[in-house]
Amino acid sequence: MQHFKTIIEASRAAGFSPPENPLLGLVFCENEAACNIVEGSFTGDFYLIGFKKLKAGFINYGRTKYDHDNGSLSFFKPRQIIEIRDVELEEKGFLMFIHQDYLNGHTLHHEIKKYGFFDYEANEALHLSPREEEIIWELYYKIEAEYKNNQDEYSREIILTHIDSILKYSQRFYKRQFLNRSELSGVTVSKFNAYLQGYFESGQLKLNGLPSVKSMAEKLNTSSRYLTDLLRQETGKTALELIHIFLVEEAKNLLQSSSITVAETAYELGFENPPYFTRLFKKETGLTPVAYRNQLLN
C-alpha cells in the first residue's frame, strides 16, 4: 500500500500538475480521467475533500464502500485507508488536499477534528441538493482564485476561512440529510433496539459483556460516529446513552424478583464491576438498585 507524506508525492503518482502550494492542492475534474488519484489503496498525511458524481467504479474508506449515488461530497482524514478503483464521473468535480501542516497555528488545526463526518465510513457521503452544490462550488471557486493568484501573506488566512465555511455548511447539510432520511434513521433506531434485545435474550450480555458502540455500528453497517450522530438526531440520545437506557430497563425488570441480588443482576447484564452498575443505575433513575427494589416492595 502506498503512503504519501506530501501532496506533491500524491499529485505525481496521480499524474496531476504539481500543487501551487506544497501544503495545499486543488484539482478541478472535468472528466473521469482528471480525478482518478491513485488506483488501489493508499494513505496520506493530509485531509482530502472531494466532490464527485460517480458514473462507475467505487471508493472505499477504511474497509467499507462509500455511497456515491446521485453525487456526493466526501471527507477523508490523514492516515485513513482510501481505495479507489475504476472511477468514472458523470460531470465536473474537485479534489482538495489539505496537509496537516497547513493548519498549524490556525484555529482550524483543532476545529477540523471536531467535524464527525471525517470519521464516517459507510453509506454516509454527503448528498447535496442543487442549491447546496451551488454553495459548495462558490466556495471552491473562491479558494481556487486565491490559490492561483500569486499567494501572499493574506492568502492562507483567506483560503482557510473558505475551507472552514465548507466544513460548516457541510455540517448543516448533514443535519438536513439526517432529517430528510428520517425513514432510514427510524429503521436504524429499530434495528439498533432489536439487536440489543436479541443480544440480551441470547445470553451474550452475560457471556461476552456489554456491547460496544463500535460493535453495534458494525452490525448496522455504519461507523460509530455516524451511528451516534444519527441516533442523536432521531432520539436526542447517543448510541452509548441508548445502550445504558436499555440496560437499566432490563435491570428494573430483573430487580422486581426478590431472589436475585444486585451483584447477580449486574453480572446477568454483562457488568464485571457491580459498583459501576450501581452508579449507572443511579445516574439513570436517581435511585440505587437497592433503593429501587425497596421502593417496589413498599
PyMOL commands that set and color helices and strands:
alter all, ss='L'
color gray80, all
select helices_A, chain A and resi 7-14+32-35+100-103+108-114+116-119+130-147+155-180+182-201+204-208+213-219+224-235+239-255+262-268+274-285+289-297
alter helices_A, ss='H'
color red, helices_A
select strands_A, chain A and resi 2-4+24-29+40-44+46-52+54-61+64-65+72-76+82-89+93-99
alter strands_A, ss='S'
color yellow, strands_A
deselect
rebuild
show_as cartoon
